[in-house]
C-alpha cells in the first residue's frame, strides 16, 4: 500500500513534504491546486476545508498538517513524532509555538507574502505591527531555550522543530528580524543542513509559487 500526499509549495504543505522526505516515508507525492475550478469538488470531498496537505491511504483522507506528520512518523516507524516520556515535551512546543511564534510569523507572512501572491488586498500594516510585537515576545522565550540546547526537545530534531520553523523558509518575503535572536538564527541554520528541510521539493513536480508583484521571480 502506498499513500498519496497532496501538496504545494505553500507553508503547511511544504512542512508536510519536508516531514515525509526527512523520514523517507512510503508515500507518493502529487502537486495539487485544490481551489482550481476543475479540482475543487474533488478536494472538497477529501477535506471539508478544501485545503492541502492531504494524505490519502486506501481511499481514506487525513487532513491537517500535524495529524499528517504523526501518521507519517508511524508509517516510517520513526520517533520523529516523539513517543513515551518525550511526547509531552514535543507537544508542549507544538502547542505553544502555534499560538505564539508560528502565529506571529504567519500574521506577518500573510500580509507581505500570501495576500500579495494571490491578490487578496493591500497590506494591513496594523496586522504587521501586531505580528511583529507577538514575534518579539515569543522569540525572546524561544531564543532563551535554544541558547541552552540545539533542538527543541532532546538532542536531535523532532517534529516540534519543523513545526516551529514552518515560516522561516519564507522569511525572504516576511522580513522577520531573525538575526536579532542569535540562538534562533543558529537553530534555523542547523535545520537548513537537513536536505529534506532545505529543499523538500528536490526532484518533485512542484510548480513555483506565484511571484509577488514588484519582486524578482
N, C-alpha and C positions, 0 to 999 in steps of 0.2 A: 504494500500500500504506500502510495506517495501522496503527501498532502500538497496543496497548492496555496502559495502565499501571494495574494494580490497586493500590489504596491505601486507607489510612485516615488518621486524624489522629495515630496513634502516631508515636514519634520517627523510626524509619527510613523508614516510608512517607512521612511528611511531608518528609523530606530528599529522597527521590526526586521527589516532586511539585515541590518547590522548584527542583530542578535542571531538570526538564523545562520548567517555566514560565519560569524565568530564560532558558533557551535558546530559548524558543518552539519546542520540539521537536515534530515531526509525530506526536503521539500523541493517542489518545482516553483519557479518564480514567474509570475505573469504581471506585466505592467498593466495598469488599469486606469481608466478615466471614468469614474462612476457617475459623474453628473452630465456626461455627454448624452444628448437625447437618445442616441442609438443604444446606449448601455444602461440608462437609468433604471428601467424596470428590472433588469437582471440583478443589479446591485441592491436595489431596494428590497428585493426578495431575500437577499443574503444578509442584509443588515438594515434594521428599521431607520437608522440614521443615514444610510446610503454611503457612508464613509469607509475608506480603507485606512489601515490594513485590514484584511480579512483572511483568515486561514480556513481552508475547506478540507476536511477529511471525510472520505466516504460520503460525500454529499452533505455533510453537516458543517455549517459555518460557525466559526468562532470569531467574534469581533471584540474590539478594544485591545490596544497595544499591550498593556500589562498582562492581560489574560493570555494573549498570544505568546508573549515571552515565556510565561510559565509553562505553557504547553510545549513550546519548542525545546525548553530545557528537559522536559520529560521525554520527548522524542529522541533527544540526543543523549539521554541518561547522564545529564550534567548537573552539577550543583551550582551552575551559574545563577540559577534561581535557588538561593540557599535553602537548605533543609535543616531540620533539627534545631539545636540551640542558636545557630546563627541566623535563622529565618526572621525572628522578630526584629533584630537589628537592621537587616536589609529592608524589611517592610517599613520600619521607622523612617529611614532615609527616603524611601519612595514616597511615603505619605507626606512627610514634611516638605520634601522638595517640590512636589506637585502643587502644594498650597502656597509656596513662598518663592524659592529660587526659580523653579521651572516656570511658574506662573508669571513672574516678573519678566523673564526672558521672552515668554510668549507674548505678553502685552506689547512690549517694545517691537518685537519682530513683526507682529501682526500689523502694526501701523506703518512701519518702514518697509516691510517686505511683502507680506501677503496681500494687503489692500492694494498696493501698487502693482503687483504682478497681475492681479485678477480684476483690476479696475473697480474696486469696491468703495471708492470715495476718497476724499482728501485725508491727509494725515491729521489725526486728532492729537494735538500737542499736549493737551491736558492728560490724555491717557499715557503718553510717553513719559511725562513728568511723574505720574503716579507709578508707572512701571519702574522707572529709574530709582525712585525712592524705595520701593519694595526691594529692588535688586540690591541696593546699598545695604539695607538692613540684613537681608538673607545672606549676602556674600560675606559679611563680617563673620557670621556664625560658621558658614561653610569653610571659609579660609582658615579660621582657627582650628577646625577639626583636621583639615588636610595638611596643616603645618605639623601635625603630630604623626601622621601616617600617610602612606602613598595612596591608599584606596579607602573608600567609604567604610567598608566593613571587612575585617580580616586583612590578609597580606596579599590578596590577588583580586582582580576585578570581579565584580558581581553585576547583576542587572541594575542594582541601585546606581552604580557609576554611569551606566549607559543612560538610564532614565534621567538622572540629574543633568546630564550633559546634552539632552535632546536638542537644544537650540544652539549650542556652541558652534557646530559646523556652519551655521548661518550668520555668524557674527560679523562677517564682512558687510552684511546688509544691516543688521540690527545696531551695530556700533556700541555694544555694551562695554563698559570700562573694565574688561577682564584684567588688563595689565596692572590695574591698581591693586590687585589682590594676588600677590606672588604665588601663594600656595595653590590657588585655583588655576592660575596660568600654568604652573608646573604639572598639575594633575591633567589639565587639558592636553599638554604636550605628551604625557605618558599615554593617554588614550590614543593619541594620533600615531603612536608606534604600533598599534594593533591594526593590521591591514584591513580587517573587516569593518573597523570603525572609520579608519581614514578614508576608505573608498569602498563602501559596501556594494556599489553597483558595477564594480570591475567585471567586464565580460558579460554583463546582463543587458537585455534590451530595456533601456530606461531613458526615454527622451528627456532632454533637459527641461528644467522649469521655464516658464515664460520669463523673458527679460523684464527687468524693472525699467520703466521709461527714464531716459536720461543717464543710464549706466551702460557700460560696455558689456556685451554678452559674454 
